[in-house]
Amino acid sequence: MNSIELSLFASRIEAVCEEMGAVLQRTAFSPNIKDRLDYSCAVFDAAGELCAQAAHIPVHLGSMAYAMRNIVSDLPWSPGDMVILNDPYLGGTHLPDVTVIAPVFAANSMVGFVANRAHHADIGASTPGSMPISRQLSEEGMIIPPTFLVQEGRLDEHRLTAIIGATSNSEQSGGDFAAQISANRTGLARLTALVQSMGVTRYEESLQQLNAYAERLADSCLGDIPDGEYYFEDVMDGDGLGNTDISIVVTLRVSGHQVHVDFTGTAPQTAGNINCPLSVAAAGVYYVFRCLMPPQTPACAGSFRSITLTAPEGSLLNARRPAAVAAGNVETSTRVVDVVMGALAQALPDKIPAASHGSMNNLAMGSRVAGAEWDYYETIGGGMGAGPEHDGISAVQTHMTNTLNTPIEVLESHYPLRICRYALREGSGGEGKYRGGNGLIREFEFLSPTTVTLLTERRRHAPWGLQGGGDGQPGNNLHNGGVLPEKTCFEIKSGERLMIATPGGGGWGDEDH
């Protein structure tokens, strides 16, 4: 296969993922999927190695790339099957992220898998929005181990009904699960057609060539990092249960084009829900190094073969069951990005940007009043860190999230909410030769009593600047003008207001030079 044919092949399997995503978005019922685009789609080979992915959510895709081999290896797959799961300790991330996997068969042999992962605002947790201030996994909603939802083309109605029954809005949840099944059916049809047009042998040989090409590009990039050890440490603000300044420590060991990422020294798993499985930490690691690679590097397993990582079992980044993990997927994964970038800044000072806002600024809310149940969840953007050649971008989602904001019109038409203010947080970006991006201000007025949960970071510790640049401003959460903790759950009355002021990005470089 020549270079043009290889490029076309890569584009064709990536297009499968893109079309799956389009089907999922357009058939989903919830604003969380159809408007915020909180979902991801990917293609894997028969061993569970990543072949292609769409440009969706980094924390979804990186964790699937790390964990899929273990998910699929022990299951008795047949044509027409689909498996559903959300268990963080068996290949998931956190319980709201539900994954549906389907095998692809051609010429009587299994040649790969299509998979999608989507965030469900209601997965039956103890509080609306399914992002509670939890102490153990069971409080965070229904736990779904890898389970056959469809076998040989027959949907297990009883199992699906049981899953939907754990939620408060069965029509919306049922629509979203149907959308995930439909997305996989689309992926199956498109990938099967591709394999049949090429033949199984040529398809598999093409995947090998694609991985080899990706590995060459990745190794060339990694080889530009000077050999040595690079150390960095940062902290999480807290776990929501009184434990603060929880450290994440990394040592990068670079030798040639091999990079080992060692999180030894990271704090033990904590009582609150900022713990995460190792697959989530891996997603943060993969993301950072993928950003260093040339844009044309295929998003496949070969891109990551020269990168290894370890984290002590029982630590914040490799937690043991039944540790709570709801915020680990969103907040801790983001801090993993910061510490790996902080270490790389020592090796590549002219390539690495300052810290971005460092939080997905998670807001979950809803009501369990009979006849008026609702659940909503969103992440809110902030300031991007400035880089060696540019200012940071203001009011954007950064790093491990890639969702959109929910349009005000959508939010107000679906839920008893009013947006009073949605604006740039002027002056919140760090100063420097290049300024950090500004954060956001999003202010809600509640039109009925509501339970609200906040899982936020960078409220006590600012996003750091680099090379003499100033720090971005920390974020702030206000209820009727009173300051709230960074992680909290509380009841809000009709007519009251909540304001989220998100952090700005760090500045880069001394502005006097």
ChimeraX attribute file (.defattr): number of C-alpha atoms within 10 A of each C-alpha:
attribute: neighborCount
match mode: 1-to-1
recipient: residues
	/A:1	12
	/A:2	7
	/A:3	11
	/A:4	9
	/A:5	11
	/A:6	16
	/A:7	14
	/A:8	11
	/A:9	18
	/A:10	19
	/A:11	13
	/A:12	16
	/A:13	21
	/A:14	22
	/A:15	18
	/A:16	26
	/A:17	28
	/A:18	21
	/A:19	18
	/A:20	28
	/A:21	27
	/A:22	15
	/A:23	20
	/A:24	30
	/A:25	25
	/A:26	13
	/A:27	18
	/A:28	24
	/A:29	20
	/A:30	22
	/A:31	22
	/A:32	25
	/A:33	23
	/A:34	19
	/A:35	19
	/A:36	19
	/A:37	24
	/A:38	24
	/A:39	26
	/A:40	28
	/A:41	34
	/A:42	32
	/A:43	30
	/A:44	25
	/A:45	22
	/A:46	19
	/A:47	16
	/A:48	22
	/A:49	21
	/A:50	29
	/A:51	25
	/A:52	29
	/A:53	27
	/A:54	21
	/A:55	16
	/A:56	21
	/A:57	21
	/A:58	21
	/A:59	27
	/A:60	28
	/A:61	28
	/A:62	22
	/A:63	23
	/A:64	30
	/A:65	27
	/A:66	22
	/A:67	23
	/A:68	23
	/A:69	18
	/A:70	13
	/A:71	19
	/A:72	20
	/A:73	12
	/A:74	8
	/A:75	12
	/A:76	8
	/A:77	19
	/A:78	16
	/A:79	16
	/A:80	17
	/A:81	19
	/A:82	27
	/A:83	22
	/A:84	24
	/A:85	23
	/A:86	24
	/A:87	21
	/A:88	28
	/A:89	22
	/A:90	17
	/A:91	26
	/A:92	28
	/A:93	31
	/A:94	28
	/A:95	30
	/A:96	26
	/A:97	24
	/A:98	24
	/A:99	28
	/A:100	24
	/A:101	28
	/A:102	27
	/A:103	24
	/A:104	26
	/A:105	22
	/A:106	16
	/A:107	10
	/A:108	7
	/A:109	12
	/A:110	17
	/A:111	21
	/A:112	23
	/A:113	27
	/A:114	30
	/A:115	28
	/A:116	29
	/A:117	28
	/A:118	25
	/A:119	22
	/A:120	27
	/A:121	28
	/A:122	30
	/A:123	28
	/A:124	23
	/A:125	22
	/A:126	15
	/A:127	24
	/A:128	27
	/A:129	27
	/A:130	28
	/A:131	32
	/A:132	27
	/A:133	25
	/A:134	24
	/A:135	21
	/A:136	16
	/A:137	22
	/A:138	15
	/A:139	19
	/A:140	27
	/A:141	22
	/A:142	22
	/A:143	20
	/A:144	17
	/A:145	17
	/A:146	21
	/A:147	14
	/A:148	21
	/A:149	21
	/A:150	19
	/A:151	15
	/A:152	12
	/A:153	12
	/A:154	11
	/A:155	16
	/A:156	12
	/A:157	11
	/A:158	10
	/A:159	14
	/A:160	16
	/A:161	12
	/A:162	11
	/A:163	19
	/A:164	23
	/A:165	15
	/A:166	16
	/A:167	24
	/A:168	21
	/A:169	15
	/A:170	15
	/A:171	12
	/A:172	18
	/A:173	23
	/A:174	19
	/A:175	16
	/A:176	25
	/A:177	24
	/A:178	16
	/A:179	23
	/A:180	30
	/A:181	25
	/A:182	17
	/A:183	28
	/A:184	29
	/A:185	18
	/A:186	21
	/A:187	30
	/A:188	24
	/A:189	12
	/A:190	18
	/A:191	25
	/A:192	18
	/A:193	13
	/A:194	17
	/A:195	19
	/A:196	14
	/A:197	11
	/A:198	13
	/A:199	13
	/A:200	19
	/A:201	10
	/A:202	14
	/A:203	17
	/A:204	17
	/A:205	12
	/A:206	18
	/A:207	22
	/A:208	14
	/A:209	17
	/A:210	27
	/A:211	24
	/A:212	17
	/A:213	19
	/A:214	24
	/A:215	21
	/A:216	16
	/A:217	20
	/A:218	25
	/A:219	22
	/A:220	15
	/A:221	16
	/A:222	22
	/A:223	16
	/A:224	12
	/A:225	17
	/A:226	16
	/A:227	17
	/A:228	13
	/A:229	17
	/A:230	18
	/A:231	17
	/A:232	19
	/A:233	19
	/A:234	20
	/A:235	22
	/A:236	22
	/A:237	21
	/A:238	25
	/A:239	27
	/A:240	23
	/A:241	15
	/A:242	9
	/A:243	13
	/A:244	13
	/A:245	14
	/A:246	19
	/A:247	18
	/A:248	25
	/A:249	21
	/A:250	24
	/A:251	21
	/A:252	21
	/A:253	17
	/A:254	20
	/A:255	15
	/A:256	15
	/A:257	18
	/A:258	16
	/A:259	24
	/A:260	16
	/A:261	20
	/A:262	18
	/A:263	27
	/A:264	16
	/A:265	15
	/A:266	21
	/A:267	18
	/A:268	18
	/A:269	23
	/A:270	21
	/A:271	17
	/A:272	24
	/A:273	31
	/A:274	30
	/A:275	29
	/A:276	30
	/A:277	29
	/A:278	26
	/A:279	28
	/A:280	34
	/A:281	30
	/A:282	27
	/A:283	26
	/A:284	27
	/A:285	25
	/A:286	24
	/A:287	18
	/A:288	19
	/A:289	20
	/A:290	18
	/A:291	11
	/A:292	13
	/A:293	18
	/A:294	13
	/A:295	10
	/A:296	9
	/A:297	18
	/A:298	25
	/A:299	24
	/A:300	26
	/A:301	22
	/A:302	25
	/A:303	25
	/A:304	23
	/A:305	16
	/A:306	15
	/A:307	19
	/A:308	15
	/A:309	15
	/A:310	16
	/A:311	22
	/A:312	18
	/A:313	15
	/A:314	17
	/A:315	22
	/A:316	29
	/A:317	30
	/A:318	23
	/A:319	25
	/A:320	17
	/A:321	13
	/A:322	12
	/A:323	24
	/A:324	28
	/A:325	31
	/A:326	32
	/A:327	27
	/A:328	25
	/A:329	29
	/A:330	26
	/A:331	25
	/A:332	29
	/A:333	30
	/A:334	26
	/A:335	27
	/A:336	28
	/A:337	24
	/A:338	28
	/A:339	24
	/A:340	26
	/A:341	21
	/A:342	25
	/A:343	21
	/A:344	23
	/A:345	19
	/A:346	15
	/A:347	20
	/A:348	14
	/A:349	14
	/A:350	12
	/A:351	12
	/A:352	23
	/A:353	28
	/A:354	33
	/A:355	32
	/A:356	36
	/A:357	40
	/A:358	39
	/A:359	30
	/A:360	26
	/A:361	28
	/A:362	21
	/A:363	19
	/A:364	24
	/A:365	25
	/A:366	26
	/A:367	21
	/A:368	15
	/A:369	10
	/A:370	8
	/A:371	8
	/A:372	12
	/A:373	12
	/A:374	22
	/A:375	24
	/A:376	22
	/A:377	23
	/A:378	21
	/A:379	24
	/A:380	25
	/A:381	31
	/A:382	33
	/A:383	34
	/A:384	34
	/A:385	36
	/A:386	32
	/A:387	26
	/A:388	18
	/A:389	13
	/A:390	15
	/A:391	24
	/A:392	28
	/A:393	22
	/A:394	24
	/A:395	24
	/A:396	23
	/A:397	24
	/A:398	20
	/A:399	24
	/A:400	28
	/A:401	22
	/A:402	21
	/A:403	22
	/A:404	18
	/A:405	17
	/A:406	19
	/A:407	11
	/A:408	13
	/A:409	10
	/A:410	11
	/A:411	17
	/A:412	13
	/A:413	10
	/A:414	12
	/A:415	15
	/A:416	17
	/A:417	19
	/A:418	18
	/A:419	17
	/A:420	13
	/A:421	13
	/A:422	15
	/A:423	12
	/A:424	20
	/A:425	23
	/A:426	13
	/A:427	15
	/A:428	28
	/A:429	36
	/A:430	33
	/A:431	25
	/A:432	24
	/A:433	22
	/A:434	25
	/A:435	32
	/A:436	40
	/A:437	33
	/A:438	32
	/A:439	33
	/A:440	26
	/A:441	23
	/A:442	20
	/A:443	20
	/A:444	18
	/A:445	20
	/A:446	19
	/A:447	16
	/A:448	17
	/A:449	17
	/A:450	23
	/A:451	19
	/A:452	23
	/A:453	24
	/A:454	23
	/A:455	28
	/A:456	31
	/A:457	32
	/A:458	26
	/A:459	24
	/A:460	18
	/A:461	19
	/A:462	24
	/A:463	32
	/A:464	27
	/A:465	29
	/A:466	25
	/A:467	18
	/A:468	16
	/A:469	24
	/A:470	27
	/A:471	28
	/A:472	34
	/A:473	29
	/A:474	23
	/A:475	29
	/A:476	20
	/A:477	24
	/A:478	15
	/A:479	16
	/A:480	14
	/A:481	10
	/A:482	9
	/A:483	11
	/A:484	19
	/A:485	18
	/A:486	20
	/A:487	25
	/A:488	16
	/A:489	19
	/A:490	12
	/A:491	12
	/A:492	20
	/A:493	13
	/A:494	13
	/A:495	14
	/A:496	15
	/A:497	20
	/A:498	21
	/A:499	23
	/A:500	23
	/A:501	27
	/A:502	33
	/A:503	36
	/A:504	41
	/A:505	40
	/A:506	37
	/A:507	38
	/A:508	33
	/A:509	23
	/A:510	16
	/A:511	14
	/A:512	7
	/A:513	7
